[in-house]
Amino acid sequence: MSFWWCTDHNAVEGDGSCRAEVRLGPYLTADAAQHALQSVKERNDRVGAEDEAYENG
């Protein structure tokens, strides 16, 4: 089973019933979906730092 984080409802869903535009995932566990926003922030921070390092040599 897959899980998603719904940004409309700020909740984990297991059936993917909300529109794809407002879902993050799929995740393998409900716990991973629960932390989706944190995971996205960490990934964006990491990629931003990598981009900055590349641009600044």
Buried (B, 14 or more C-beta within 10 A) or exposed (E): EBBBBBBEEEEBBEEBEBEEEEBBBBBEEBEBBBBBEEBEEEEEEEEEEEEEEEEEE
